[in-house]
Amino acid sequence: MRKPWVDHRKMPGASKSDVTLKLLALVCVFFVIIALLLMYQSPATGYELSIYSATPSGVWLLLLLSLLGGIGIVVHELATGRYEESRTYLVGFAVIMLTATAFLCLPVIRDYFSWRGDQLAHIGFVKDIAAEHRLPGYNPYPITHTVLYELSTVLGCSIDKAVNLNTPLIFIVFVLVTYLLTTVVLPKRGQQLMATLFAAASLAALSRFNLVPNTWSILLLPLFFYCYFRREEQPFKILLVVLILAYPFLHPLSALMIIVSLAAIEFLKPVYSRLLRRAGVEVPAWIGIGPVIWPLAMELLVFLPWVFTRSAFRSNVDALWWQLINFSGSSQGSSAMGKLAKVDLDAWGIFMIIVKLYGEIFLVGVFACIGILLVYRQLRRGGGDDAGEGQTWTRDASQEPASEEPPDGTGNRIRLVYVGVLFVLSTLAYFAFYAGAPGAESLSATRIVVYVEVAAVPLVGFALWEIASRANGRKLAWGFVSAIIIVAAVLNVLGHHNAPYQLRPNDQVSHSDIDGMEWLLFEKDPTTYTFFIMSSPDRFSQAILGATVTSTRTDVRDISWLQFRDHFGYVASEGATDNRTFTTLGEQYPVDIYANINMYDKVSYQTVWQSLDRFNDADFRLFEQDPTVNRIYSNGGSDAYYITGHKQDTGA
């Protein structure tokens, strides 16, 4: 194997290099501290259209410089080969993790309450545990919510802070368990560190979801497969059993992905064995034996009863059955194209928005495919670390499977092929959802993109290492690898929070949003419905009152008929089934109603989604002047209204 372009281990200046790198790390830590102070000094006081533009630009510059410094330290140690004897690369990893944690904690430090959507519901589930000191029977994710409750108790912080701290906490765990997985699927230590560097520096798998249970279940998958590949050792077999039992309670979709993955690994063993023999590669004993069924059977025995007995999953199960018997699939593909058409983008604009939304995933996918091709090539050429450079290792294809692990890391490479199979399966599942495969929509298959990236990380690390260590121009190759990691990091950071950059408004929830909805929930008549534009009172109620109390409130529901008509009905909407126009809002409803409208609702449709033509400034002026509309609360960020409905004359 070629040596790195300079071997600092044999140079008298090695200690001097250590000092320089550690001083650089200290400077990076100083940058992060200053960035944290700037965040703290600029709290969010109301709705901000973009968290990126509302945060001082110095924060982003300092975090970028710190991340570049951490990546530079690790890449320097890998490129020079010093990682084999020096631990200085750990300093670089520490800088990267500190920088990533600072970025992920930014909304908490800037005093946002949370983000919209399911995160509010999870806050409510944890509040239920705190109020009742037990798990409500309908809680669909008991393990994660219990852990977060204990976290809030131990740290002495509010429940919303504990739930929001979930993302940086699980990211640190993800990086650690990714390294564990690489030790059994990648043969070289340099490859293992490269994959871990990519996972940490690019914030892999976090550009799509802060979602609590799903994020935990996905980012712990490397630990599951690490234990699975080492299940012959008793401690790992015990931990594997614990994870098998726990996964359906973490998230059913992840448990289902495990079931499919184990079936693909075990039941296709004869296929893998035959292909390896035809390639002249030693077949390990753990492939030559028959399928190992017990992990798959155990997962099914836990998964099926849990999913079919939980009311929270009933709608998914019913939808899955209906789609399968009617051979009906998702319309997500046509829906996505329809949305792009509505925002009036030209061909270049469509290309750019795809890059902004999926650029990092595309980059990861390309290098994962390169990794699959490279590992297959190495297996064909002999499997050893120096395959293709005068050394090969083959065996007679007619022989029985070997009784021991093949030499030269071939067993790790074969496991990496397994990871490649999981990457391909998750990618196909994601495309099947957009292609309209029957049943995919009921599985919330949009989340599968995160599984794709988790499976891709070891393959990407393998590909980047092989490119950097085997290229003729070493400095240029290592510069290219560093650039790929940095580009992935920038794309992931820009995609982590919704912003106009992605044609999406910031979805953070401010304290004014919470204060306004809290006032309304406590002061309103609980028998009167609450209408909304986008800020569903159902989710806010869960975060404020808890999921248990909200389940008893019929006045707050996230259902379509409780959303206001486009333009509040004052102007006919193009393509609407009911294109009548009204002079007042009250005449559209036979009863009195409440409404909650946040700054988020007003700003989004007048800026980012202006081309959708749903609500504009004229609509809100008419709304404010409407004699049937009475403002009963306002704090500058959230407004509550009482709307007098049109009472039908009964002739009494």
Backbone hydrogen bonds, N-H to C=O, Kabsch-Sander energy under -0.5 kcal/mol:
donor,donor_aa,acceptor,acceptor_aa,energy
8,H,6,V,-0.9
10,K,7,D,-1.6
11,M,8,H,-1.4
14,A,11,M,-1.6
17,S,13,G,-2.1
18,D,14,A,-2.0
19,V,15,S,-2.1
20,T,16,K,-2.2
21,L,17,S,-2.6
22,K,18,D,-2.4
23,L,19,V,-2.3
24,L,20,T,-2.3
25,A,21,L,-2.0
26,L,22,K,-2.0
27,V,23,L,-2.2
28,C,24,L,-2.1
29,V,25,A,-2.4
30,F,26,L,-2.2
31,F,27,V,-2.1
32,V,28,C,-2.2
33,I,29,V,-2.3
34,I,30,F,-2.3
35,A,31,F,-2.4
36,L,32,V,-2.5
37,L,33,I,-2.1
38,L,34,I,-2.2
39,M,35,A,-2.3
40,Y,36,L,-2.4
41,Q,37,L,-1.9
42,S,39,M,-1.5
44,A,110,R,-3.2
45,T,43,P,-0.5
51,I,498,N,-0.5
54,A,50,S,-1.8
55,T,51,I,-0.9
59,V,56,P,-1.5
60,W,56,P,-0.8
61,L,57,S,-2.1
62,L,58,G,-2.6
63,L,59,V,-2.4
64,L,60,W,-2.3
65,L,61,L,-2.5
66,S,62,L,-2.3
67,L,63,L,-2.6
68,L,64,L,-2.7
69,G,65,L,-2.3
70,G,66,S,-2.5
71,I,67,L,-2.7
72,G,68,L,-2.6
73,I,69,G,-2.1
74,V,70,G,-2.0
75,V,71,I,-2.9
76,H,72,G,-2.4
77,E,73,I,-1.9
78,L,74,V,-2.3
79,A,75,V,-3.1
80,T,76,H,-2.0
81,G,77,E,-0.7
82,R,77,E,-0.7
83,Y,77,E,-1.5
84,E,81,G,-1.3
85,E,82,R,-1.5
86,S,82,R,-3.2
90,L,87,R,-1.7
91,V,87,R,-0.5
91,V,88,T,-1.3
92,G,88,T,-1.2
93,F,89,Y,-2.1
94,A,90,L,-2.3
95,V,91,V,-2.0
96,I,92,G,-2.2
97,M,93,F,-2.7
98,L,94,A,-2.2
99,T,95,V,-2.4
100,A,96,I,-2.8
101,T,97,M,-2.4
102,A,98,L,-2.1
103,F,99,T,-2.2
104,L,100,A,-2.5
105,C,101,T,-1.8
106,L,103,F,-1.2
109,I,105,C,-2.7
110,R,106,L,-2.5
111,D,108,V,-1.4
112,Y,107,P,-2.7
113,F,509,V,-2.5
114,S,509,V,-1.2
116,R,507,D,-3.1
119,Q,116,R,-0.5
120,L,117,G,-1.2
121,A,117,G,-0.8
122,H,118,D,-2.2
123,I,119,Q,-1.8
124,G,120,L,-1.6
125,F,121,A,-2.1
126,V,122,H,-2.1
127,K,123,I,-2.1
128,D,124,G,-1.9
129,I,125,F,-1.4
130,A,126,V,-2.0
131,A,127,K,-2.4
132,E,128,D,-2.8
133,H,129,I,-2.2
139,N,136,P,-1.8
145,H,141,Y,-1.8
146,T,142,P,-2.0
147,V,143,I,-2.4
148,L,144,T,-2.4
149,Y,145,H,-2.0
150,E,146,T,-2.4
151,L,147,V,-2.3
152,S,148,L,-2.2
153,T,149,Y,-2.0
154,V,150,E,-2.8
155,L,151,L,-2.6
156,G,152,S,-1.2
157,C,152,S,-1.1
162,A,158,S,-2.1
163,V,159,I,-2.5
164,N,160,D,-2.1
165,L,161,K,-1.9
166,N,163,V,-1.1
167,T,164,N,-0.7
169,L,165,L,-1.8
170,I,166,N,-2.9
171,F,167,T,-1.9
172,I,168,P,-1.7
173,V,169,L,-1.6
174,F,170,I,-2.6
175,V,171,F,-2.2
176,L,172,I,-1.8
177,V,173,V,-2.6
178,T,174,F,-2.2
179,Y,175,V,-1.7
180,L,176,L,-1.7
181,L,177,V,-2.3
182,T,178,T,-2.2
183,T,179,Y,-1.2
183,T,180,L,-0.7
184,V,181,L,-1.6
185,V,181,L,-0.9
186,L,182,T,-2.3
192,Q,188,K,-1.9
193,L,189,R,-2.5
194,M,190,G,-2.2
195,A,191,Q,-2.5
196,T,192,Q,-2.0
197,L,193,L,-2.6
198,F,194,M,-2.4
199,A,195,A,-2.3
200,A,196,T,-2.4
201,A,197,L,-3.1
202,S,198,F,-1.8
203,L,200,A,-0.9
204,A,199,A,-1.6
206,L,203,L,-1.7
215,T,211,L,-2.3
216,W,212,V,-2.1
217,S,213,P,-2.4
218,I,214,N,-2.3
219,L,215,T,-2.6
220,L,216,W,-1.1
221,L,218,I,-1.6
223,L,220,L,-0.5
224,F,220,L,-1.7
225,F,221,L,-2.5
226,Y,222,P,-2.0
227,C,223,L,-2.3
228,Y,224,F,-2.1
229,F,225,F,-2.5
230,R,226,Y,-1.0
231,R,228,Y,-1.2
233,E,230,R,-1.8
237,K,233,E,-2.1
238,I,234,Q,-2.2
239,L,235,P,-1.9
240,L,236,F,-2.4
241,V,237,K,-2.2
242,V,238,I,-2.0
243,L,239,L,-2.4
244,I,240,L,-2.6
245,L,241,V,-2.3
246,A,242,V,-1.8
247,Y,243,L,-2.4
249,F,246,A,-1.1
250,L,246,A,-1.2
250,L,247,Y,-0.6
251,H,247,Y,-2.5
255,A,251,H,-1.9
256,L,252,P,-2.6
257,M,253,L,-2.2
258,I,254,S,-2.1
259,I,255,A,-2.2
260,V,256,L,-2.4
261,S,257,M,-2.4
262,L,258,I,-3.0
263,A,259,I,-2.0
264,A,260,V,-2.3
265,I,261,S,-2.2
266,E,262,L,-2.8
267,F,263,A,-1.9
269,K,266,E,-1.3
272,Y,268,L,-2.3
273,S,269,K,-3.0
274,R,270,P,-2.1
275,L,271,V,-2.4
276,L,272,Y,-2.5
277,R,273,S,-2.2
278,R,274,R,-2.3
279,A,275,L,-1.5
280,G,277,R,-1.6
281,V,276,L,-2.9
287,I,284,P,-1.5
288,G,284,P,-1.9
289,I,285,A,-1.8
293,I,291,P,-0.8
297,A,293,I,-2.8
298,M,294,W,-2.4
299,E,295,P,-2.1
300,L,296,L,-2.2
301,L,297,A,-2.1
302,V,298,M,-1.3
303,F,299,E,-3.0
304,L,300,L,-2.2
306,W,302,V,-1.5
307,V,303,F,-2.5
308,F,304,L,-2.3
309,T,305,P,-1.0
310,R,306,W,-0.7
310,R,307,V,-0.5
311,S,309,T,-0.5
313,F,310,R,-1.0
314,R,311,S,-1.0
315,S,311,S,-0.5
317,V,313,F,-2.4
318,D,314,R,-2.8
319,A,315,S,-2.4
320,L,316,N,-2.5
321,W,317,V,-2.4
322,W,318,D,-2.5
323,Q,319,A,-2.6
324,L,320,L,-2.1
325,I,321,W,-2.4
326,N,322,W,-1.7
327,F,324,L,-0.6
328,S,323,Q,-2.7
330,S,437,A,-0.5
335,S,331,S,-2.4
336,A,332,Q,-2.8
337,M,333,G,-1.9
338,G,334,S,-2.2
339,K,335,S,-2.2
340,L,336,A,-2.0
341,A,337,M,-2.1
342,K,338,G,-1.8
343,V,339,K,-1.4
344,D,341,A,-1.2
345,L,340,L,-0.9
350,I,346,D,-2.6
351,F,347,A,-2.2
352,M,348,W,-2.5
353,I,349,G,-2.3
354,I,350,I,-2.0
355,V,351,F,-2.1
356,K,352,M,-2.5
357,L,353,I,-2.2
358,Y,354,I,-3.1
359,G,355,V,-2.2
362,F,358,Y,-2.7
363,L,359,G,-2.4
364,V,360,E,-2.5
365,G,361,I,-2.7
366,V,362,F,-2.4
367,F,363,L,-1.9
368,A,364,V,-2.1
369,C,365,G,-2.2
370,I,366,V,-1.9
371,G,367,F,-2.2
372,I,368,A,-2.0
373,L,369,C,-2.2
374,L,370,I,-2.4
375,V,371,G,-2.4
376,Y,372,I,-2.0
377,R,373,L,-2.2
378,Q,374,L,-2.3
379,L,375,V,-2.2
380,R,376,Y,-2.3
381,R,377,R,-1.8
382,G,379,L,-0.9
383,G,378,Q,-2.9
387,A,384,G,-1.7
388,G,381,R,-0.5
388,G,391,Q,-0.9
389,E,386,D,-2.0
391,Q,386,D,-0.7
399,Q,396,D,-1.9
402,A,283,V,-1.7
410,T,407,P,-1.7
411,G,406,P,-0.6
413,R,409,G,-2.0
414,I,410,T,-2.4
415,R,411,G,-2.0
416,L,412,N,-2.1
417,V,413,R,-1.8
418,Y,414,I,-1.6
419,V,415,R,-2.1
420,G,416,L,-2.2
421,V,417,V,-2.1
422,L,418,Y,-2.1
423,F,419,V,-2.4
424,V,420,G,-2.5
425,L,421,V,-2.7
426,S,422,L,-2.5
427,T,423,F,-2.1
428,L,424,V,-2.6
429,A,425,L,-2.3
430,Y,426,S,-1.9
431,F,427,T,-2.3
432,A,428,L,-2.5
433,F,429,A,-1.5
434,Y,430,Y,-1.4
435,A,431,F,-2.0
436,G,432,A,-0.6
436,G,433,F,-0.9
437,A,432,A,-3.0
439,G,328,S,-1.1
440,A,437,A,-1.8
443,L,439,G,-0.6
443,L,440,A,-1.0
444,S,441,E,-1.6
445,A,440,A,-1.1
447,R,444,S,-1.9
448,I,445,A,-1.6
449,V,446,T,-1.0
450,V,447,R,-1.7
451,Y,447,R,-0.7
452,V,448,I,-2.1
453,E,449,V,-1.6
454,V,450,V,-2.1
455,A,451,Y,-2.4
456,A,452,V,-1.4
457,V,453,E,-1.3
459,L,455,A,-0.5
460,V,456,A,-2.8
461,G,457,V,-2.6
462,F,458,P,-2.2
463,A,459,L,-2.4
464,L,460,V,-2.9
465,W,461,G,-2.2
466,E,462,F,-2.3
467,I,463,A,-2.4
468,A,464,L,-2.4
469,S,465,W,-2.9
470,R,466,E,-1.5
471,A,467,I,-0.9
474,R,472,N,-1.4
477,A,473,G,-2.7
478,W,474,R,-2.9
479,G,475,K,-2.1
480,F,476,L,-2.2
481,V,477,A,-2.4
482,S,478,W,-2.4
483,A,479,G,-2.1
484,I,480,F,-2.1
485,I,481,V,-2.1
486,I,482,S,-2.4
487,V,483,A,-2.8
488,A,484,I,-2.4
489,A,485,I,-2.1
490,V,486,I,-2.7
491,L,487,V,-2.6
492,N,488,A,-2.2
493,V,489,A,-2.7
494,L,490,V,-2.6
495,G,491,L,-1.2
496,H,492,N,-0.8
496,H,493,V,-0.8
497,H,493,V,-0.7
502,Q,499,A,-2.4
503,L,500,P,-2.2
504,R,499,A,-1.8
506,N,49,L,-2.1
509,V,114,S,-3.3
510,S,508,Q,-0.6
514,I,510,S,-1.6
515,D,511,H,-3.0
516,G,512,S,-2.3
517,M,513,D,-2.1
518,E,514,I,-2.6
519,W,515,D,-2.2
520,L,516,G,-1.9
521,L,517,M,-2.6
522,F,518,E,-1.9
523,E,519,W,-1.9
524,K,520,L,-2.4
528,T,525,D,-2.0
530,T,555,D,-1.9
531,F,529,Y,-0.5
531,F,594,Y,-3.0
532,F,562,L,-1.7
536,S,534,M,-1.7
540,F,536,S,-1.3
541,S,537,P,-2.6
542,Q,538,D,-1.8
543,A,539,R,-1.9
544,I,540,F,-2.0
545,L,541,S,-3.2
546,G,541,S,-0.9
546,G,542,Q,-1.0
547,A,124,G,-0.7
550,T,546,G,-1.9
551,S,547,A,-1.7
552,T,548,T,-0.5
552,T,549,V,-1.5
553,R,550,T,-1.5
554,T,552,T,-0.8
556,V,553,R,-0.5
557,R,555,D,-0.6
559,I,557,R,-1.3
562,L,559,I,-1.7
563,Q,560,S,-2.0
564,F,532,F,-2.2
567,H,614,R,-2.2
568,F,565,R,-2.1
569,G,566,D,-2.0
570,Y,567,H,-2.3
576,A,573,S,-1.7
579,N,577,T,-0.7
582,F,569,G,-2.0
588,Q,585,L,-1.7
589,Y,586,G,-1.7
593,I,643,I,-2.2
594,Y,529,Y,-2.6
595,A,641,Y,-1.9
596,N,531,F,-1.8
597,I,639,D,-2.3
599,M,637,G,-2.6
601,D,598,N,-0.7
602,K,598,N,-1.5
603,V,599,M,-3.0
604,S,600,Y,-1.8
605,Y,601,D,-1.0
606,Q,602,K,-0.6
606,Q,603,V,-0.7
607,T,603,V,-0.9
607,T,604,S,-0.6
609,W,604,S,-2.9
610,Q,607,T,-1.3
612,L,609,W,-1.5
613,D,610,Q,-1.5
620,F,616,N,-1.8
621,R,617,D,-1.9
622,L,618,A,-2.4
623,F,619,D,-2.2
624,E,620,F,-2.2
625,Q,621,R,-1.6
626,D,622,L,-0.8
626,D,623,F,-0.7
629,V,626,D,-1.6
630,N,628,T,-0.5
630,N,642,Y,-2.0
632,I,640,A,-2.5
633,Y,640,A,-1.4
635,N,638,S,-1.5
639,D,597,I,-2.4
640,A,633,Y,-2.4
641,Y,595,A,-2.7
642,Y,630,N,-3.0
643,I,593,I,-3.2
644,T,628,T,-2.5
644,T,642,Y,-0.5
645,G,643,I,-0.7
646,H,586,G,-1.6
646,H,589,Y,-3.0
647,K,645,G,-1.0
650,T,648,Q,-0.7
